[in-house]
Amino acid sequence: MTERMYAREAVYFAFNIWDFASVQAVMDAAKNMDQNVILQTSTNIYQALPQEEMRSFVTSYSQRLGIQAWLSLDHCRDESMVRDAVDKGWDSVMLDMSQKSLAENIDAINRLHEYVQQQKNRSYIEAEVGVLQGAEDDIKAIESQIASREDIDIFIENANFDALAVAFGNAHGTYRTKPQLHYDLVEYAVKQSDKPFVVHGASGLSEEALKKLAAIHGVRKINISTDLKLAARQGYKTAEANGWLAEAGFQPIRVQQCIYEAVRDRAEEKMAMLKGDR
């Protein structure tokens, strides 16, 4: 039987995937590292993939490998799509209303909570307070708005959610300068909510920063998106350097193998950072 997310006191990496091959690469990495893993779909990827088949594949392949793997919908502002993911068996859904007013954010999360409680599949609800700079799929923010302690308090008191993300100086995409991370805000949110904390924008963070965040009791999920995409890009470049993209002798399986290995290896590198922690 599939174990529920956050059932154990552990820190999980959540990798954004884009097709069945990337899912296999990440799950193979998890197997090699003897870790459980979360697979995330952005809104565009969720719409592009055959959802029922993806749900079945993750379930069956994780059972074959003997690991736990969960599906999560990342940063979605469409309430109907989030509900559809609940219906399709996604283990976790993030309704991102962080750019709305705090009251609108709370109301939307509570509407989703009421819906989930009526369903057979009780997906975990992830919410966010504050706005992260950068781009996540088609969701963009020019400036970060670090969450205030007052907003965190109001949200926790009035919203029904299962996991919380707050903007604490992190950002989506790559970091052009060293980010000023407010670790004290993470600790505060964890203490006040007593709920699993989710670190967004972890691609590009140093190993030191990741370990420091993972060491905070209550941090349970660390999201990696851009890093995995850049690994796939490197896979294409390796294939090109080997001449496997040339018209003469072009073989898609060789190209795909390069991408697979690059994505698998990058996922293993990330998991190795926290191996043995908690």
C-alpha positions in Angstrom: 0.0 0.0 0.0 1.3 3.5 -0.9 2.5 5.4 2.1 1.0 8.8 2.6 3.2 11.9 2.0 4.8 13.3 5.2 4.0 10.1 7.1 7.6 10.0 8.2 9.9 12.6 9.6 12.0 13.0 6.5 13.0 15.6 3.9 11.9 14.8 0.4 13.1 16.3 -2.9 10.3 17.2 -5.3 11.5 17.2 -8.9 9.5 18.8 -11.7 9.2 16.4 -14.6 7.9 16.8 -18.1 7.4 13.4 -19.6 7.5 9.7 -18.8 11.2 9.4 -19.6 12.0 12.2 -17.0 9.8 10.4 -14.5 11.7 7.2 -15.0 15.1 8.9 -14.7 14.1 10.6 -11.4 12.6 7.4 -10.0 15.7 5.4 -11.0 17.8 8.0 -9.2 15.7 7.6 -6.1 16.1 3.9 -6.2 19.9 4.2 -6.6 20.0 6.6 -3.7 17.6 4.5 -1.6 15.3 7.5 -1.1 11.7 8.3 -1.6 10.8 11.1 -4.0 8.1 13.5 -5.1 7.4 14.1 -8.8 5.9 17.4 -9.7 3.9 18.5 -12.7 3.6 22.2 -13.6 0.3 23.4 -14.9 1.4 23.2 -18.6 2.8 19.8 -18.2 -0.3 18.6 -16.3 -2.4 19.7 -19.3 -0.1 18.1 -21.8 0.3 14.7 -20.2 -2.3 11.9 -20.2 -3.0 12.2 -16.5 -4.6 8.8 -15.8 -1.7 7.0 -17.5 0.9 9.1 -15.6 -0.8 8.3 -12.3 -0.8 4.6 -13.2 2.9 4.6 -14.3 4.1 6.3 -11.1 2.2 3.8 -9.0 3.3 0.7 -10.9 6.9 1.7 -11.5 7.5 2.8 -7.8 6.1 -0.6 -6.7 8.6 -2.4 -9.1 11.5 -0.4 -7.7 10.4 -0.8 -4.1 10.3 3.0 -3.4 7.6 5.5 -2.5 7.0 8.1 -5.2 4.2 10.7 -5.0 2.7 13.0 -7.6 2.2 16.7 -6.9 0.7 19.5 -8.9 2.9 22.6 -8.6 1.9 26.3 -8.6 -1.6 26.2 -10.1 -3.9 29.2 -10.0 -6.7 27.5 -11.7 -9.1 26.1 -9.1 -10.8 23.8 -11.6 -7.5 22.3 -12.6 -6.5 21.7 -9.0 -9.8 19.9 -8.4 -9.2 17.8 -11.5 -5.8 16.7 -10.2 -7.5 15.7 -6.9 -10.0 13.7 -8.9 -7.1 12.1 -10.9 -5.3 10.9 -7.8 -2.5 13.4 -7.4 -1.1 13.0 -3.9 -0.6 16.7 -3.4 -1.9 19.9 -5.0 -0.6 23.5 -4.7 -3.2 26.2 -5.2 -1.1 29.3 -5.6 -3.1 32.4 -4.8 -0.1 34.2 -3.3 -0.5 37.1 -5.6 -4.1 37.7 -4.6 -5.0 39.5 -1.4 -4.4 37.5 1.8 -8.2 37.2 2.3 -8.7 35.9 -1.3 -5.8 33.4 -0.8 -7.4 32.1 2.4 -10.9 31.8 0.9 -9.6 29.9 -2.1 -7.6 27.5 0.0 -10.7 26.8 2.2 -12.8 26.2 -0.8 -10.3 23.6 -2.0 -10.2 22.1 1.5 -14.0 21.6 1.5 -13.8 19.9 -1.9 -11.0 17.6 -0.9 -12.8 16.5 2.2 -15.7 15.3 0.1 -13.5 13.2 -2.2 -12.2 9.6 -1.9 -8.7 10.8 -2.7 -7.7 13.2 0.1 -4.9 15.1 -1.6 -2.6 17.2 0.5 -3.1 20.9 0.1 -0.1 23.1 -0.3 -0.4 26.8 0.1 1.9 29.8 -0.2 2.2 33.1 1.6 4.3 35.8 0.0 5.4 36.0 -3.7 8.5 34.3 -5.1 10.4 36.2 -7.9 11.1 34.4 -11.2 9.1 32.1 -13.5 7.4 28.8 -12.9 5.8 27.6 -16.1 3.5 30.4 -17.1 3.4 31.9 -13.6 5.8 34.9 -13.3 6.7 37.5 -10.7 9.0 40.4 -11.3 9.7 41.1 -7.7 9.7 38.9 -4.6 7.4 39.9 -1.7 8.9 38.3 1.4 6.1 37.1 3.7 5.5 39.1 6.8 5.1 37.4 10.2 1.7 39.1 10.5 0.4 37.6 7.2 1.8 34.2 8.2 -0.1 34.3 11.5 -3.4 35.4 9.9 -3.1 32.7 7.2 -2.3 29.9 9.6 -5.2 30.9 11.9 -7.8 31.1 9.1 -6.8 28.7 6.3 -7.1 24.9 6.2 -4.0 23.5 4.5 -1.6 20.6 4.9 1.8 22.1 3.9 3.0 25.6 3.7 5.5 27.6 1.6 6.5 31.1 2.3 8.7 33.6 0.4 11.8 33.9 2.5 14.2 35.4 0.0 14.1 32.4 -2.3 13.2 32.6 -6.1 12.3 30.4 -9.0 14.8 29.8 -11.7 18.6 30.4 -11.4 20.1 32.9 -8.9 22.3 35.6 -10.5 23.5 36.8 -7.1 23.7 35.0 -3.8 20.2 35.1 -2.3 19.6 36.6 1.1 17.6 33.8 2.8 15.7 34.6 5.9 16.1 31.3 7.7 14.4 32.8 10.8 11.2 33.2 8.8 11.2 29.5 7.9 11.7 28.6 11.5 8.9 31.0 12.5 6.4 29.6 9.9 7.2 26.0 11.0 6.8 26.8 14.7 3.5 28.7 14.2 1.9 26.3 11.8 3.2 22.9 13.0 2.8 21.8 9.4 5.3 20.5 6.8 7.2 23.4 5.3 8.0 23.5 1.5 11.1 25.2 0.1 10.5 26.6 -3.4 13.2 27.8 -5.7 15.9 25.4 -4.5 17.6 25.1 -7.9 20.8 26.9 -7.7 21.0 27.1 -3.9 24.3 26.0 -2.5 24.8 22.7 -0.8 25.4 24.7 2.4 22.1 26.5 2.1 20.2 23.3 1.3 21.6 21.5 4.3 20.9 24.4 6.5 17.2 24.5 5.4 16.9 20.7 5.6 18.2 20.9 9.2 15.3 23.0 10.3 12.8 20.7 11.9 9.6 20.8 9.9 11.1 21.4 6.5 9.9 18.4 4.6 9.9 19.2 0.9 12.5 20.8 -1.3 11.5 21.7 -4.9 13.9 21.3 -7.8 12.8 22.4 -11.3 15.3 24.5 -13.3 18.3 22.3 -12.3 16.6 19.3 -13.9 15.7 21.1 -17.1 19.3 22.3 -17.4 20.5 18.7 -17.0 18.2 17.7 -19.8 19.7 20.5 -21.9 23.2 19.2 -21.2 22.0 15.8 -22.3 21.1 17.2 -25.7 24.4 19.0 -25.9 26.2 15.7 -25.2 24.2 13.9 -27.9 25.1 16.7 -30.3 28.8 16.6 -29.4 28.8 12.8 -30.1 27.2 13.5 -33.5 24.0 11.8 -32.7 21.8 14.7 -33.8 23.3 14.7 -37.3 21.0 13.7 -40.1 23.2 10.8 -41.2 22.8 8.0 -38.6 20.4 9.9 -36.4 19.1 7.5 -33.7 16.5 9.0 -31.2 17.3 6.2 -28.7 20.9 7.4 -28.3 19.7 11.0 -27.8 17.1 9.9 -25.3 19.8 7.9 -23.4 22.0 11.0 -23.1 19.1 13.0 -21.6 18.0 10.2 -19.3 21.5 9.8 -17.9 22.0 13.6 -17.4 18.6 13.9 -15.6 19.2 10.8 -13.5 22.7 11.9 -12.5 21.6 15.4 -11.6 18.8 14.0 -9.4 21.2 11.7 -7.7 23.6 14.7 -7.0 20.8 16.6 -5.3 19.7 13.6 -3.2 23.3 12.9 -2.2 23.5 16.3 -0.6 21.0 15.2 2.1 21.7 11.5 2.2 21.9 10.5 5.8 20.3 13.7 7.1 17.4 13.1 9.4 
